[in-house]
Amino acid sequence: MVPMPRAPAAPPVPGRHAPGPRGPGPGNCELYSPGALFSWPELQAMAADGVLTQLYQRGYLPPGADASPQLRARAASLAVAPAIRQRVVAGRMTAAWIYGCATEPDRLALLVDANRRISSLRSVRGCTFHEVRLGPFDVVSMGGLMVSSPLRTAVDVAMHVDEERALPALRALLARPELGVRLRLLRLAVDASPRVPHKRAALAKLAALVAEPAAPD
């Protein structure tokens, strides 16, 4: 599991001193959330004063700080009840956002393995649940939350997200070498899916990506 960001050595005083980044790198940036140091109203007040910026719901960063996938995952985890956090996997457009390839989601898309019961989760607010089958390489752990792997995320976005939102996210996933998503590999993964209607829609999206004109020099 990715180490959590360290607690600040000296907490900022609301309205006076902003917590500052300690230099480049995601490990040098703090994520602030409601807890022993600050309540949520205090964090909201600091954000209103420009002392902090909201990353996602109850997660806040120093102004100008770069949000890493680990920090986004940590912020998303704050919106998931601790009782179910180890039973769900952030997926689809939520995972694409965590990887920095989509806009902030209105509601968290959470995947639940078909071997687990999903009925008990239906009453959880602010999330949508999708019962799926997850393989051993479909899930990674970061920031205290399980997240679908980059390739599984790309497959799910291609198969289950409307074209208008899917194409920009797929372009971004393919454009980040560190994620390891390649168009040929993505096409093979979609081809291997037994869900024919979704597969046809996904292949049409991938074809649209290939058909896009190259950007001018």
C-alpha atoms as an extended CHARMM CRD file, in Angstrom:
* protein
*
       217  EXT
         1         1  MET       CA              0.0000000000        0.0000000000        0.0000000000  PROA      1               0.0000000000
         2         2  VAL       CA              1.2490000000        3.4940000000       -0.8050000000  PROA      2               0.0000000000
         3         3  PRO       CA              2.4210000000        5.3320000000        2.3620000000  PROA      3               0.0000000000
         4         4  MET       CA              0.0490000000        8.0000000000        3.5510000000  PROA      4               0.0000000000
         5         5  PRO       CA              1.2240000000       11.6550000000        3.5590000000  PROA      5               0.0000000000
         6         6  ARG       CA              2.7950000000       12.6910000000        6.8550000000  PROA      6               0.0000000000
         7         7  ALA       CA              0.9070000000       14.8610000000        9.3220000000  PROA      7               0.0000000000
         8         8  PRO       CA              2.0030000000       18.4970000000        9.3090000000  PROA      8               0.0000000000
         9         9  ALA       CA              4.7760000000       19.2980000000       11.7840000000  PROA      9               0.0000000000
        10        10  ALA       CA              3.0180000000       22.5060000000       12.8440000000  PROA      10              0.0000000000
        11        11  PRO       CA             -0.7070000000       22.8810000000       12.0810000000  PROA      11              0.0000000000
        12        12  PRO       CA             -1.7370000000       26.0820000000       10.3010000000  PROA      12              0.0000000000
        13        13  VAL       CA             -3.8060000000       28.6430000000       12.1520000000  PROA      13              0.0000000000
        14        14  PRO       CA             -7.0530000000       29.3130000000       10.2400000000  PROA      14              0.0000000000
        15        15  GLY       CA             -6.9560000000       32.6720000000        8.5120000000  PROA      15              0.0000000000
        16        16  ARG       CA             -3.2480000000       33.2510000000        9.2320000000  PROA      16              0.0000000000
        17        17  HSD       CA             -0.7400000000       30.7960000000        7.8340000000  PROA      17              0.0000000000
        18        18  ALA       CA             -1.3370000000       28.4990000000        4.8820000000  PROA      18              0.0000000000
        19        19  PRO       CA              0.1980000000       25.0230000000        4.9470000000  PROA      19              0.0000000000
        20        20  GLY       CA              2.7970000000       25.0630000000        2.1950000000  PROA      20              0.0000000000
        21        21  PRO       CA              4.2060000000       22.3110000000       -0.0300000000  PROA      21              0.0000000000
        22        22  ARG       CA              7.6180000000       21.0410000000        0.9690000000  PROA      22              0.0000000000
        23        23  GLY       CA              8.9900000000       20.8000000000       -2.5430000000  PROA      23              0.0000000000
        24        24  PRO       CA              8.2630000000       18.6930000000       -5.6230000000  PROA      24              0.0000000000
        25        25  GLY       CA              6.8130000000       15.2210000000       -5.3990000000  PROA      25              0.0000000000
        26        26  PRO       CA              3.4670000000       13.8490000000       -4.2170000000  PROA      26              0.0000000000
        27        27  GLY       CA              4.9470000000       12.6100000000       -0.9460000000  PROA      27              0.0000000000
        28        28  ASN       CA              5.7460000000       16.1900000000        0.0570000000  PROA      28              0.0000000000
        29        29  CYS       CA              2.1710000000       17.4550000000       -0.0670000000  PROA      29              0.0000000000
        30        30  GLU       CA             -0.3400000000       17.2250000000        2.7480000000  PROA      30              0.0000000000
        31        31  LEU       CA             -3.9630000000       16.1990000000        2.4100000000  PROA      31              0.0000000000
        32        32  TYR       CA             -6.1550000000       17.8350000000        5.0520000000  PROA      32              0.0000000000
        33        33  SER       CA             -9.4190000000       16.2400000000        6.1270000000  PROA      33              0.0000000000
        34        34  PRO       CA            -11.7480000000       16.4810000000        9.1170000000  PROA      34              0.0000000000
        35        35  GLY       CA            -10.1750000000       14.9720000000       12.2010000000  PROA      35              0.0000000000
        36        36  ALA       CA             -8.3240000000       15.8080000000       15.3830000000  PROA      36              0.0000000000
        37        37  LEU       CA             -6.6690000000       18.9390000000       13.9530000000  PROA      37              0.0000000000
        38        38  PHE       CA             -9.5680000000       20.5640000000       12.1050000000  PROA      38              0.0000000000
        39        39  SER       CA            -13.3040000000       20.0880000000       11.7820000000  PROA      39              0.0000000000
        40        40  TRP       CA            -14.9930000000       20.1720000000        8.3840000000  PROA      40              0.0000000000
        41        41  PRO       CA            -16.4400000000       23.6830000000        8.9950000000  PROA      41              0.0000000000
        42        42  GLU       CA            -12.9030000000       24.8910000000        9.8280000000  PROA      42              0.0000000000
        43        43  LEU       CA            -11.5330000000       23.3740000000        6.6150000000  PROA      43              0.0000000000
        44        44  GLN       CA            -14.3660000000       24.9390000000        4.6210000000  PROA      44              0.0000000000
        45        45  ALA       CA            -13.6030000000       28.3150000000        6.2230000000  PROA      45              0.0000000000
        46        46  MET       CA             -9.9120000000       28.0000000000        5.3400000000  PROA      46              0.0000000000
        47        47  ALA       CA            -10.8460000000       27.1290000000        1.7600000000  PROA      47              0.0000000000
        48        48  ALA       CA            -13.0920000000       30.2100000000        1.6160000000  PROA      48              0.0000000000
        49        49  ASP       CA            -10.1400000000       32.3080000000        2.8350000000  PROA      49              0.0000000000
        50        50  GLY       CA             -7.8220000000       30.8120000000        0.2100000000  PROA      50              0.0000000000
        51        51  VAL       CA             -5.7180000000       29.0290000000        2.8260000000  PROA      51              0.0000000000
        52        52  LEU       CA             -6.6450000000       25.6240000000        1.3710000000  PROA      52              0.0000000000
        53        53  THR       CA             -8.1900000000       24.3720000000       -1.8560000000  PROA      53              0.0000000000
        54        54  GLN       CA            -10.7490000000       21.5800000000       -2.0260000000  PROA      54              0.0000000000
        55        55  LEU       CA             -9.5230000000       18.4590000000       -3.8120000000  PROA      55              0.0000000000
        56        56  TYR       CA            -12.6510000000       16.3290000000       -3.4190000000  PROA      56              0.0000000000
        57        57  GLN       CA            -15.4850000000       16.6410000000       -0.9200000000  PROA      57              0.0000000000
        58        58  ARG       CA            -13.7510000000       16.5350000000        2.5120000000  PROA      58              0.0000000000
        59        59  GLY       CA            -10.1770000000       16.4650000000        1.2240000000  PROA      59              0.0000000000
        60        60  TYR       CA             -8.1820000000       19.7210000000        0.9740000000  PROA      60              0.0000000000
        61        61  LEU       CA             -4.7340000000       20.6910000000       -0.3120000000  PROA      61              0.0000000000
        62        62  PRO       CA             -2.4790000000       23.7400000000       -0.0040000000  PROA      62              0.0000000000
        63        63  PRO       CA             -3.1040000000       26.1950000000       -2.8630000000  PROA      63              0.0000000000
        64        64  GLY       CA             -1.0950000000       25.3690000000       -5.9780000000  PROA      64              0.0000000000
        65        65  ALA       CA             -0.2180000000       21.8600000000       -4.7770000000  PROA      65              0.0000000000
        66        66  ASP       CA             -0.2090000000       19.1090000000       -7.3980000000  PROA      66              0.0000000000
        67        67  ALA       CA             -2.7070000000       16.3340000000       -6.7470000000  PROA      67              0.0000000000
        68        68  SER       CA             -1.1870000000       12.9050000000       -7.2900000000  PROA      68              0.0000000000
        69        69  PRO       CA             -3.2570000000        9.7470000000       -7.9260000000  PROA      69              0.0000000000
        70        70  GLN       CA             -2.4740000000        8.7200000000       -4.3410000000  PROA      70              0.0000000000
        71        71  LEU       CA             -3.8880000000       11.9710000000       -2.9690000000  PROA      71              0.0000000000
        72        72  ARG       CA             -6.9860000000       11.7550000000       -5.1630000000  PROA      72              0.0000000000
        73        73  ALA       CA             -7.5400000000        8.1760000000       -4.0160000000  PROA      73              0.0000000000
        74        74  ARG       CA             -7.1270000000        9.2660000000       -0.3980000000  PROA      74              0.0000000000
        75        75  ALA       CA             -9.6160000000       12.1010000000       -0.9000000000  PROA      75              0.0000000000
        76        76  ALA       CA            -12.0890000000        9.7070000000       -2.5390000000  PROA      76              0.0000000000
        77        77  SER       CA            -11.6750000000        7.2290000000        0.3010000000  PROA      77              0.0000000000
        78        78  LEU       CA            -12.9480000000        9.8640000000        2.7320000000  PROA      78              0.0000000000
        79        79  ALA       CA            -16.3000000000        9.7300000000        0.9340000000  PROA      79              0.0000000000
        80        80  VAL       CA            -16.5620000000        5.9500000000        1.3980000000  PROA      80              0.0000000000
        81        81  ALA       CA            -17.7730000000        4.6530000000        4.7490000000  PROA      81              0.0000000000
        82        82  PRO       CA            -14.9730000000        2.7980000000        6.5850000000  PROA      82              0.0000000000
        83        83  ALA       CA            -17.2910000000       -0.1880000000        7.0340000000  PROA      83              0.0000000000
        84        84  ILE       CA            -17.4020000000       -0.8410000000        3.2720000000  PROA      84              0.0000000000
        85        85  ARG       CA            -14.0500000000        0.6250000000        2.1740000000  PROA      85              0.0000000000
        86        86  GLN       CA            -12.4030000000       -2.7850000000        1.8610000000  PROA      86              0.0000000000
        87        87  ARG       CA            -15.3690000000       -4.2640000000       -0.0090000000  PROA      87              0.0000000000
        88        88  VAL       CA            -15.4490000000       -1.8520000000       -2.9420000000  PROA      88              0.0000000000
        89        89  VAL       CA            -13.1570000000       -0.7490000000       -5.7680000000  PROA      89              0.0000000000
        90        90  ALA       CA            -13.1840000000        2.7410000000       -7.2790000000  PROA      90              0.0000000000
        91        91  GLY       CA            -13.7240000000        2.2420000000      -11.0000000000  PROA      91              0.0000000000
        92        92  ARG       CA            -14.8770000000        3.6710000000      -14.3220000000  PROA      92              0.0000000000
        93        93  MET       CA            -14.8100000000        7.4790000000      -14.4670000000  PROA      93              0.0000000000
        94        94  THR       CA            -13.9130000000        7.6920000000      -10.7610000000  PROA      94              0.0000000000
        95        95  ALA       CA            -10.7530000000        5.6820000000      -11.3870000000  PROA      95              0.0000000000
        96        96  ALA       CA            -10.0410000000        7.7400000000      -14.5160000000  PROA      96              0.0000000000
        97        97  TRP       CA            -10.2240000000       10.8730000000      -12.3310000000  PROA      97              0.0000000000
        98        98  ILE       CA             -7.9160000000        9.3220000000       -9.7370000000  PROA      98              0.0000000000
        99        99  TYR       CA             -5.3660000000        8.7250000000      -12.5150000000  PROA      99              0.0000000000
       100       100  GLY       CA             -5.7380000000       12.3570000000      -13.5810000000  PROA      100             0.0000000000
       101       101  CYS       CA             -7.5430000000       11.4980000000      -16.8220000000  PROA      101             0.0000000000
       102       102  ALA       CA            -11.0800000000       12.7720000000      -16.1750000000  PROA      102             0.0000000000
       103       103  THR       CA            -12.9330000000       15.5050000000      -14.3660000000  PROA      103             0.0000000000
       104       104  GLU       CA            -14.0080000000       15.1920000000      -10.7440000000  PROA      104             0.0000000000
       105       105  PRO       CA            -16.9720000000       12.7950000000      -10.4470000000  PROA      105             0.0000000000
       106       106  ASP       CA            -20.3130000000       13.9280000000       -9.0570000000  PROA      106             0.0000000000
       107       107  ARG       CA            -20.8240000000       10.4790000000       -7.5600000000  PROA      107             0.0000000000
       108       108  LEU       CA            -18.2190000000        7.8180000000       -6.9080000000  PROA      108             0.0000000000
       109       109  ALA       CA            -18.4770000000        4.7870000000       -9.1850000000  PROA      109             0.0000000000
       110       110  LEU       CA            -17.6840000000        1.7760000000       -7.0030000000  PROA      110             0.0000000000
       111       111  LEU       CA            -17.2080000000       -1.7660000000       -8.2750000000  PROA      111             0.0000000000
       112       112  VAL       CA            -18.2070000000       -4.7420000000       -6.1600000000  PROA      112             0.0000000000
       113       113  ASP       CA            -16.9150000000       -8.1950000000       -6.9690000000  PROA      113             0.0000000000
       114       114  ALA       CA            -19.6870000000      -10.6050000000       -7.9360000000  PROA      114             0.0000000000
       115       115  ASN       CA            -18.5950000000      -12.9200000000       -5.1250000000  PROA      115             0.0000000000
       116       116  ARG       CA            -19.6220000000      -10.2860000000       -2.5760000000  PROA      116             0.0000000000
       117       117  ARG       CA            -23.1540000000       -9.2470000000       -1.7100000000  PROA      117             0.0000000000
       118       118  ILE       CA            -24.1100000000       -5.8880000000       -3.1990000000  PROA      118             0.0000000000
       119       119  SER       CA            -27.6430000000       -5.6240000000       -1.7730000000  PROA      119             0.0000000000
       120       120  SER       CA            -26.4170000000       -4.3580000000        1.6050000000  PROA      120             0.0000000000
       121       121  LEU       CA            -24.6340000000       -1.4450000000       -0.1110000000  PROA      121             0.0000000000
       122       122  ARG       CA            -27.5780000000       -0.0430000000       -2.0330000000  PROA      122             0.0000000000
       123       123  SER       CA            -28.5210000000        2.4180000000        0.7030000000  PROA      123             0.0000000000
       124       124  VAL       CA            -25.0940000000        4.1160000000        0.7490000000  PROA      124             0.0000000000
       125       125  ARG       CA            -25.4530000000        7.6910000000       -0.5200000000  PROA      125             0.0000000000
       126       126  GLY       CA            -23.2500000000        9.5660000000       -2.9420000000  PROA      126             0.0000000000
       127       127  CYS       CA            -22.0750000000        6.4260000000       -4.7560000000  PROA      127             0.0000000000
       128       128  THR       CA            -23.1750000000        4.1660000000       -7.5790000000  PROA      128             0.0000000000
       129       129  PHE       CA            -22.4370000000        0.4500000000       -7.2800000000  PROA      129             0.0000000000
       130       130  HSD       CA            -21.7040000000       -1.9420000000      -10.1280000000  PROA      130             0.0000000000
       131       131  GLU       CA            -21.5230000000       -5.6980000000       -9.6300000000  PROA      131             0.0000000000
       132       132  VAL       CA            -18.6440000000       -7.0260000000      -11.7380000000  PROA      132             0.0000000000
       133       133  ARG       CA            -16.1140000000       -9.8180000000      -11.9560000000  PROA      133             0.0000000000
       134       134  LEU       CA            -12.6240000000       -8.7320000000      -10.9690000000  PROA      134             0.0000000000
       135       135  GLY       CA             -9.4530000000      -10.6060000000      -11.8450000000  PROA      135             0.0000000000
       136       136  PRO       CA             -6.2650000000      -10.6870000000       -9.7750000000  PROA      136             0.0000000000
       137       137  PHE       CA             -4.6460000000       -7.9490000000      -11.9050000000  PROA      137             0.0000000000
       138       138  ASP       CA             -7.7040000000       -5.7000000000      -12.1060000000  PROA      138             0.0000000000
       139       139  VAL       CA             -7.2100000000       -3.9340000000       -8.7750000000  PROA      139             0.0000000000
       140       140  VAL       CA             -4.4500000000       -1.8220000000       -7.2280000000  PROA      140             0.0000000000
       141       141  SER       CA             -4.3040000000       -0.2790000000       -3.7620000000  PROA      141             0.0000000000
       142       142  MET       CA             -3.4350000000        3.3730000000       -3.2720000000  PROA      142             0.0000000000
       143       143  GLY       CA             -4.1810000000        6.0500000000       -0.7350000000  PROA      143             0.0000000000
       144       144  GLY       CA             -6.1960000000        3.7110000000        1.4720000000  PROA      144             0.0000000000
       145       145  LEU       CA             -8.5830000000        2.7680000000       -1.3390000000  PROA      145             0.0000000000
       146       146  MET       CA             -8.7540000000       -0.0600000000       -3.8640000000  PROA      146             0.0000000000
       147       147  VAL       CA             -8.8350000000        1.2680000000       -7.4380000000  PROA      147             0.0000000000
       148       148  SER       CA             -9.2940000000       -0.5210000000      -10.7490000000  PROA      148             0.0000000000
       149       149  SER       CA             -5.9970000000       -0.8730000000      -12.6190000000  PROA      149             0.0000000000
       150       150  PRO       CA             -5.3310000000        1.5380000000      -15.5090000000  PROA      150             0.0000000000
       151       151  LEU       CA             -6.0900000000       -1.1260000000      -18.1380000000  PROA      151             0.0000000000
       152       152  ARG       CA             -9.2550000000       -2.3180000000      -16.3940000000  PROA      152             0.0000000000
       153       153  THR       CA            -10.2970000000        1.3240000000      -16.0240000000  PROA      153             0.0000000000
       154       154  ALA       CA             -9.8200000000        1.9430000000      -19.7610000000  PROA      154             0.0000000000
       155       155  VAL       CA            -11.8100000000       -1.1910000000      -20.6460000000  PROA      155             0.0000000000
       156       156  ASP       CA            -14.6810000000       -0.2140000000      -18.3500000000  PROA      156             0.0000000000
       157       157  VAL       CA            -14.7410000000        3.3710000000      -19.6210000000  PROA      157             0.0000000000
       158       158  ALA       CA            -14.8350000000        2.1290000000      -23.2220000000  PROA      158             0.0000000000
       159       159  MET       CA            -17.5990000000       -0.3610000000      -22.4960000000  PROA      159             0.0000000000
       160       160  HSD       CA            -19.8460000000        1.4400000000      -20.0390000000  PROA      160             0.0000000000
       161       161  VAL       CA            -19.4240000000        5.2250000000      -20.4260000000  PROA      161             0.0000000000
       162       162  ASP       CA            -21.1240000000        7.3230000000      -23.0910000000  PROA      162             0.0000000000
       163       163  GLU       CA            -18.9120000000        8.3710000000      -25.9790000000  PROA      163             0.0000000000
       164       164  GLU       CA            -18.8840000000       12.0720000000      -25.1480000000  PROA      164             0.0000000000
       165       165  ARG       CA            -17.2530000000       11.4450000000      -21.7800000000  PROA      165             0.0000000000
       166       166  ALA       CA            -15.3850000000        8.2560000000      -22.6640000000  PROA      166             0.0000000000
       167       167  LEU       CA            -13.2950000000        9.5030000000      -25.5810000000  PROA      167             0.0000000000
       168       168  PRO       CA            -11.4750000000       12.3170000000      -23.6910000000  PROA      168             0.0000000000
       169       169  ALA       CA            -10.7890000000        9.9510000000      -20.7760000000  PROA      169             0.0000000000
       170       170  LEU       CA             -9.4840000000        7.2240000000      -23.0950000000  PROA      170             0.0000000000
       171       171  ARG       CA             -7.2410000000        9.7050000000      -24.9030000000  PROA      171             0.0000000000
       172       172  ALA       CA             -5.7980000000       10.8100000000      -21.5750000000  PROA      172             0.0000000000
       173       173  LEU       CA             -5.2710000000        7.2450000000      -20.3300000000  PROA      173             0.0000000000
       174       174  LEU       CA             -3.4880000000        6.3040000000      -23.5580000000  PROA      174             0.0000000000
       175       175  ALA       CA             -1.3800000000        9.4720000000      -23.4800000000  PROA      175             0.0000000000
       176       176  ARG       CA              0.2200000000        8.6910000000      -20.1010000000  PROA      176             0.0000000000
       177       177  PRO       CA              3.0720000000        6.1890000000      -20.6110000000  PROA      177             0.0000000000
       178       178  GLU       CA              3.4120000000        5.6070000000      -16.8720000000  PROA      178             0.0000000000
       179       179  LEU       CA             -0.0480000000        3.9980000000      -16.8240000000  PROA      179             0.0000000000
       180       180  GLY       CA              0.9740000000        1.3350000000      -19.3370000000  PROA      180             0.0000000000
       181       181  VAL       CA             -2.2740000000        1.4280000000      -21.3400000000  PROA      181             0.0000000000
       182       182  ARG       CA             -1.6660000000        0.7190000000      -25.0380000000  PROA      182             0.0000000000
       183       183  LEU       CA             -4.3340000000        0.8490000000      -27.7300000000  PROA      183             0.0000000000
       184       184  ARG       CA             -3.5450000000       -2.6340000000      -29.0500000000  PROA      184             0.0000000000
       185       185  LEU       CA             -3.6670000000       -4.1150000000      -25.5420000000  PROA      185             0.0000000000
       186       186  LEU       CA             -6.8980000000       -2.2550000000      -24.8240000000  PROA      186             0.0000000000
       187       187  ARG       CA             -8.4820000000       -3.5900000000      -28.0130000000  PROA      187             0.0000000000
       188       188  LEU       CA             -7.4500000000       -7.1510000000      -27.1340000000  PROA      188             0.0000000000
       189       189  ALA       CA             -8.9170000000       -6.7710000000      -23.6430000000  PROA      189             0.0000000000
       190       190  VAL       CA            -12.2210000000       -5.4650000000      -25.0420000000  PROA      190             0.0000000000
       191       191  ASP       CA            -12.2900000000       -8.2590000000      -27.6450000000  PROA      191             0.0000000000
       192       192  ALA       CA            -11.9540000000      -10.8110000000      -24.8500000000  PROA      192             0.0000000000
       193       193  SER       CA            -15.1180000000       -9.5760000000      -23.1500000000  PROA      193             0.0000000000
       194       194  PRO       CA            -18.1660000000      -11.8530000000      -23.4790000000  PROA      194             0.0000000000
       195       195  ARG       CA            -20.6160000000       -8.9370000000      -23.1960000000  PROA      195             0.0000000000
       196       196  VAL       CA            -21.3930000000       -8.4820000000      -26.8780000000  PROA      196             0.0000000000
       197       197  PRO       CA            -23.5430000000       -5.2730000000      -26.8980000000  PROA      197             0.0000000000
       198       198  HSD       CA            -21.0810000000       -3.4380000000      -24.6570000000  PROA      198             0.0000000000
       199       199  LYS       CA            -18.1600000000       -4.8320000000      -26.6410000000  PROA      199             0.0000000000
       200       200  ARG       CA            -19.5160000000       -3.4720000000      -29.9130000000  PROA      200             0.0000000000
       201       201  ALA       CA            -19.9710000000       -0.0110000000      -28.3950000000  PROA      201             0.0000000000
       202       202  ALA       CA            -16.4610000000       -0.1250000000      -26.9370000000  PROA      202             0.0000000000
       203       203  LEU       CA            -14.8670000000       -1.1550000000      -30.2300000000  PROA      203             0.0000000000
       204       204  ALA       CA            -16.7120000000        1.6820000000      -31.9610000000  PROA      204             0.0000000000
       205       205  LYS       CA            -15.1930000000        4.1330000000      -29.4550000000  PROA      205             0.0000000000
       206       206  LEU       CA            -11.7060000000        2.7320000000      -30.0610000000  PROA      206             0.0000000000
       207       207  ALA       CA            -12.2420000000        2.9900000000      -33.7990000000  PROA      207             0.0000000000
       208       208  ALA       CA            -13.2220000000        6.6210000000      -33.3420000000  PROA      208             0.0000000000
       209       209  LEU       CA             -9.9490000000        7.2270000000      -31.4960000000  PROA      209             0.0000000000
       210       210  VAL       CA             -7.9460000000        5.6770000000      -34.3330000000  PROA      210             0.0000000000
       211       211  ALA       CA             -9.8640000000        7.6820000000      -36.9330000000  PROA      211             0.0000000000
       212       212  GLU       CA             -9.1770000000       11.0230000000      -35.2640000000  PROA      212             0.0000000000
       213       213  PRO       CA             -6.9680000000       13.3160000000      -37.3780000000  PROA      213             0.0000000000
       214       214  ALA       CA             -3.4680000000       13.9090000000      -36.0940000000  PROA      214             0.0000000000
       215       215  ALA       CA             -2.7880000000       17.3020000000      -34.4980000000  PROA      215             0.0000000000
       216       216  PRO       CA             -0.9710000000       19.7500000000      -36.8040000000  PROA      216             0.0000000000
       217       217  ASP       CA              2.7390000000       20.3090000000      -36.2040000000  PROA      217             0.0000000000
